[in-house]
Amino acid sequence: MELRHLRYFVAVAEELHFGRAAARLHIAQPPLSRQIRDLEREVGTPLFERTPRGVDLTPAGSAFLPEARLTLAQAERAQRTALRAARGETGRLRVGFVDAATHSGVLPNVLSFFRMHLPSIGLSLFEMDGRQQEEALRDGRIDLGLLHSPPLDADRWLRVESVFTDPVIIAVPEDHRLAGRARFTLSGLAEESFVLFQRDVAPPIYDDIIARCRAEGFSPRVVQEAAGWNTLVSLVGAGVGVAFIPRSLQQYKQQGVAYRSVPDLSVDMELSAVWKRGDRSPVRERFVTALRAVGRTRSRTPSPKG
């Protein structure tokens, strides 16, 4: 039994006339009659009886009609579901992320877009550092990672796409002598006490900052390290020291903290999306497209004034 047999049957049952049903189906009447006879043979009983004005449903036909309609509706629903999945409009995605993905606004904006426009997609979120994301990707526990520093061997097994560029700036206590300056050079920080993010948060960026400082003739005097960016800014507000931070953190306006550009630092903190090579997922493709669009917009956020 094929779906076309059911469509032909429903058309004849609704028209109660082979000629009108054939016209509705855009086929000739003789092939329609043959298809109905084939269906009746397969079902094992007549579904129609002839009348002077056309046909009537037999008791078997009357019982068969709602089931035929239900089967056709289920087939159409299955087709729509498959097409939505192929377009990335339904399904699930497991995302690992570092906290910078949230304070930058990139991940929250993408989640808002999916909740509003693609509510049938289930998103599972896991806050993880870079090492944890690497392990989760290898084990198949997440489908996509958002991190600062892809694994060293990423070229062998991962696709990597930078989705957001966040310039590094300096955060200083509001009552610090530097807070009154509109701008200053990197070398002007040589005598400061630093609270610094831990190297494993973003090793290449950490190394780049240290290298830039050494090129200016000093190594940062680190008095405290922190794993979280918000903790780092809180320590600055408490007067523990100054800190290199991603520019997007200034939006939180931590009490007691001033933010300034360091023009000759020129270090950017990249947020990258990573996923396994060869894994095709329309949902992930939609997610990355949204990340790319939001990241471009967020990257155009103005620099701190001064």
KOLVOVEX-561429 format. One record per residue: y, x, z of N, C-alpha, C in turn. Coordinates in pm, whole numbers, plus 50000, padded with zeros to 5 digits. Layout:
BEGIN
YXZYXZYXZ/...
This chain:
BEGIN
498815008550000500005000050000501245008950000/502155006549909503365014449895504585006049934/505665013049967506885005850008507404996849897/507215001149772507714992749662506974979449658/505674979449694504934966849700505584957449801/505984963049916506614954750019507984949749974/508744958449904510054954049854509884942749753/508904944049664508664933549564508254920649633/507354921749732506894909949803508044902649872/508924910249942510044904150013510974897249915/511224903349801512124897149701511554883849654/510234883449620509624870949574509624860749688/509334865249811509294856049925510664849849952/511724857349929513064852149955513564843449840/513164846749716513604838849600512684827049573/511394828349613510364818449583510294815249434/510524825949356510494824449210510364838449151/509324840349068509094853649012510204858048917/510734848748838511784852348743513044857048815/513474849348916514684853248990514454866249067/513274868049124512974880449196512974892349102/512434890548980512424901548883513844905448844/514694895448823516094898448789516794905748904/516514901649027517124908149145516674922749157/515414925149120514864938649131515114947149007/515684940948903515974947748776514684953048710/513644944748714512414947948641511974935448566/511024937348472510484925948397509534917948486/509344905048451508494896548536507024900448531/506424903748413504994907148412504624918748504/505374930048505505034940748599505154936348745/506134927648775506284922748911505054914648951/504594906048861503414897948891502204906748915/502044917548835500914926548853500994933548989/502184937749028502354944649156502004935349273/502384922649264502064913149370500554910849376/499894909749258498434908249258497764920349321/498264932449288497714944649350497854944249502/499024939549549499264938749692498294928749757/498134917249694497234907049749495794912149756/495374919849654494024925549659493904935349775/494934943249798494874953149906494904946250042/495724935750054495784928450181494484920750204/493914915650094492624908550104492744893550105/493934888450073494124873950072495364870549991/495424858649930496634854649857497834853449950/498974857649901500214856749977501134845849923/500914841549798501724831149734500794820949670/501324808749660500634798549580501644792549483/501174790049362502054784849257502454770349286/503714766849248504214753149256504914750149125/505194737649099505884734248973507244741248961/507904744149073509234750149067509224765249088/508084771049119508004785349143506794788749225/507014794049345505914797449434506314793949577/505304792549663505484791149807504644801749876/505024805249995504224814450075502994807250130/501884813950126500694809050195500874811750345/500044806150431500124809750574500024824750596/499184831550517499064846150529500374852750486/500984847350378502254852950331503354851250433/503394839450498504414837050601504254846650718/503004849650754502764859150863503084873450821/502874876350692503064889850641504544893250624/505384883150599506794885550565507564892950675/507554888450801508334895850901507834910150922/506524912250908505984925650922506434934550806/506494928850686506954936450570508424940250587/509234930750633510654933750656510814944650762/510034943950869510114953850975509734967750925/508664968250842508224981050788509294987150698/509914978750614510984983750527512184988550609/512524981050714513654985150798513354998350868/512114999950916511745012450982511765024150884/511325021550760511355032150659512785036350628/513685026450617515095029650592515695037350710/515325033350832515835040250949515325054650953/514055056450917513495069950914514215078550811/514535072750696515255080150593516645083950640/517345074550704518685077550755518635088450861/517615087750946517475097851051517245111550991/516385112250889516115125050824517365130650758/518135122050692519345126550625520385131250727/520495124150840521445128350943521045141851001/519735143851020519275156751071519555167750971/519355164950842519615175050738521095178550730/521955168850763523405171450761523905176950894/523005178850991523425183951122524155173751205/523835160851188524505150251262523695145651382/522475150551395521625147051508520715158851539/520205159351660519345170451699519805176251832/519315188251864519665194951989520045209351962/520895214852049521285228852040521445234352181/520815245852205520905252652335521825264752318/522895264952397523945274952380524115283152507/524015296452494524365305452603525795310052584/526525312052695527935315752680528405324152799/529365332952772530065340152877531285332052916/531845334953035532935326453083534175327252994/534325338052918535475339052827535455328052721/534275322952691534185312052593534845299352645/534925298152778535565286252835537055288552859/537435299852922538865301452951539685303752825/539025307952716539755309252589540055295652527/539345285352574539515271952519538625269252400/537945279352349537135277552228535965268052253/535145271052352533975262552378534375248552422/535335246652514535715232852550536205224652431/536955230752342537445223352226536315219252133/535355228152114534205224852028533385213752092/533175214552223532415204052293533115190552281/534435190352291535185177852276535005172052136/535025180852035534835176351897533455170051880/532415176651933531055171451918530895158251994/531465157452114531335145152191532005133452120/533115136152051533855125451985533245121751850/532865131851771532465129251634530955130051609/530225136951696528785138551675528045135951806/528175123751859527595120951991526075121051992/525425120351875523965120251871523365134151889/524195144451889523695158051908523675161252057/522525165652105522395169652243522695184452260/523635187752345524005201752369523625205652511/522865216452522522515221952652523215235452667/523965237252775524805249052794524285257452911/524285270652891523795279852992524765291553005/525395292953121526285304353141525445316753168/525605326953084524805339153092525655351053052/525365362653108526025374653059525335379252930/525835389952871525315394352741523845397852745/523405404852850521995408852859521075396652871/521495387052952520695374952968520595367152837/521695366852761521655359952633520705366952535/520725380052535519815387352447518365383752478/518015383752605516635380352645516305365952607/517255356852629517015342752599516865340352450/517605347752369517465346552223516095351852179/515685363052235514375368652199513235359252238/513375352852355512325343952405512395329852347/513445326952271513595313652214514075303152313/514725307552422515225298052521516615292752487/517345299652401518615294552350518625296252198/519425288152132519525288451986520755296151939/521735297652027522995303951990523585310452114/524185322252096524855328952206526325331052175/527155330252278528575333452267528845344652365/529155356552313529285368152400530305378152344/530625388152424531585398352382530915409252297/529785414152343529175425952281527755422852238/527505420952108526145418552061525235430452095/523925428152103522995439252130523145450552028/522825462652071522985474251983522145473051857/520985466251867520115464851750520295451251681/521465445151699521705431751646521475430951495/521815441551422521665441251277520235438851234/519265442351319517865441051283517345426751295/517935418651387517315405551411518305394251438/519595397251438520575386851467521625385551358/522135373451342523365371251268524495371351369/525575378251336526705379551428527975375351354/528735366451414530015362451355531085361951463/532145369551443533275368951535533985355651516/534195348451628534815335151618536175334551687/536505344751767537785344351837538205358451874/539475361651849540035374651885541095372651992/540895379252106541765377452221542375390952258/543655393352227544275406152260544255408852411/544085421252449544095425152590545545427752632/545925422052746547265423852801547125429252944/548225430053017548185434953155548655423753249/547965422253359548375412953465548845421253583/550015417853637550565425253751551015415353857/551035419453985551575410454089553035406954059/553435394754092554795390154061555875398454131/555535403854245556535411554318556425426554287/555625430054189555445444054151556675448754073/556975461554085558145467054013558035465053862/556795464553810556625462953666556865448653619/556775439053713556915425053673558285422053617/559305429753656560655427453606560915433153468/559975440953417560155446853285559595437653177/560345436653070559865428452959558685435152888/558785448152870557725455852803557625469552866/556495475652852556335489352897555175495552820/555105508452827554065515652753552835517552839/551735520752773550485523152843550615534752941/551335545352901551485556852988552255553453116/553055542653111553795538353228552905532653337/551615530653307550685525353406549875536253475/550175548653443549325559753488549175560453639/550215556853714550165558153860549685545553930/549315535453855548955522553916547525522453968/547285513554064545915510254108545415498854021/544175499953974543625490053883542475482353948/542445469353919541225461553937540695459453796/539445463053775538925463653639537655455453627/537475449353511536215442153488535065452253477/533895448153520532745457053517532365460353372/531925472453351531645477053215530615468253144/529605463253217528555455553150529045441853103/530255437853143530835425353090531105426752941/531645438152900531965440652758532055455652738/530915462652724530925477352719531845483452613/531825479152487532695485552388534175484052420/534555472252473535965469952505536385478352625/535515478852726535755487252843535965501752799/535055506752715535145520652670536405522952588/536785513052508537985514352425539235515352512/539305506952616540455507352706540545520852776/539415525652830539405538552899539825549652804/539325549152680539665559552581541155559252549/541755547252539543195546252510544005552052626/543575549252748544295554652865544205569952866/543035575252842542855589752843543675596452733/543805589352619544635594652512546105595652554/546475587552654547845587852707547965597252827/546865604352857546925614652960546505610453099/545835598953114545395594953249544105586853240/543385586453351542235577553367542605567053471/542345554453445542725544053539542105546453678/542935545453782542435546853919541955533053964/540635531153958540035517953983539765516554133/540405506654196540205504254339539255492554364/539015484354259538105473054276537615468554138/536325464954130535775459154008535405444554034/535345436853926534965422753938534185418753814/533185409953832532375405353719533015393553647/533835385653720534445373853661535925375653636/536405369953526537815371553490538725364653591/538355352753635539215345653730539305353353863/538205359453902538225367754023539185379454005/539135385353886540005396753857541485392953872/541865381453813543255377053821543635373453964/542705367754039542975364454179543265377054260/542535387754231542775400454300544155405954268/544595404054142545945408254106546955400154186/546745387154195547655378554271547715382254418/546615387954469546585392154609547215405954630/547665412254519548345425054530547425437054535/546135435054501545185446154506545475456554399/545925452154284546225461454177546625454054051/546735461553941547015455553811545695455053733/545655446853627544385445153556544605442953408/543705448453329543625445253188542805432353174/543375422553104542685409653091542875404352949/542025395152905542265388552777543485379352787/544265378852681545515371252682545335356452717/544195350652678544005336352700544015332552847/543775342152937543755339053080545125335253134/546185338853065547525335953116547805321053123/547055313053048547295298553048547045292353186/546255299153270545945293453401547065295453503/548035303953468549235305553552548865307653701/548025317453724547635320953860548865324153945/548955318154062550105320354149550195335154187/551415340554179551645354354218551325364554112/551085360153987550705369453880551685368053763/552095379453709552905379953587552085386553477/552325382353354551555387453240552505394353143/552105405853094552945413353002552095419652892/552705421152775552075428252664552195443252686/551225450452633551285465052630551135468952482/552255470152411552195471652265551335483252218/551325494352291550565505852240549115506052290/548675495152353547265494252392546405490352271/546765479452206546105475152081544585474452093/544125467352196542685464752212542475449652210/541525445352130541195431152121539825428552182/539715417252249538425412952303537855402552208/536745405752146536125396752049535135387652119/535125375052077534085365652116533255362851991/531965365851998531095364651881530015354251904/529675347251797528505338351797527335346251740/526185345351804524995352651757523805343151756/522955344851657521725336951649520685344551569/519435340651581518345347751517518405346551365/518185357651298518085357351152516875348851110/517025341651002515915333950947515745320151008/516395317451120516315304251182517335294951116/516835284651048517755275250984517915262951072/519145259651103519445248051187520745241751142/520695229951080521945223251040522865220651159/522295217751277523135215551395523875228351432/523165239551432523825252251465524895255551361/524615252751233525595255551129526865247451153/526715234951193527885226751225528635232451345/527875236851446528485242251566529285254851534/528705263751454529395276151418530635273151334/530525263451244531695259451165532825254751256/532485246751358533495242151453534065253751534/533195263051577533665274851649534655282851565/534325284451438535165292151347536555285651335/536565272451317537845265351300538675265851427/538045263251542538765263451669539245277551701/538385287451676538755301351704539975305751626/540055301551499541235305151418542505299251479/542405286851524543575280251584543965286851715/542965289551800543265295551930543805309651917/543355316851815543815330651795545295331351760/545855319951716547275319651681548155315951800/547545314751919548345311852040549375323052060/550625319652090551665330052104551345340152212/551855352252194551685362952293552545359752414/552225366152530553075364152647554505368752618/555465361352668556855364552636557265377452704/558165384152636558725396352693558385407952614/
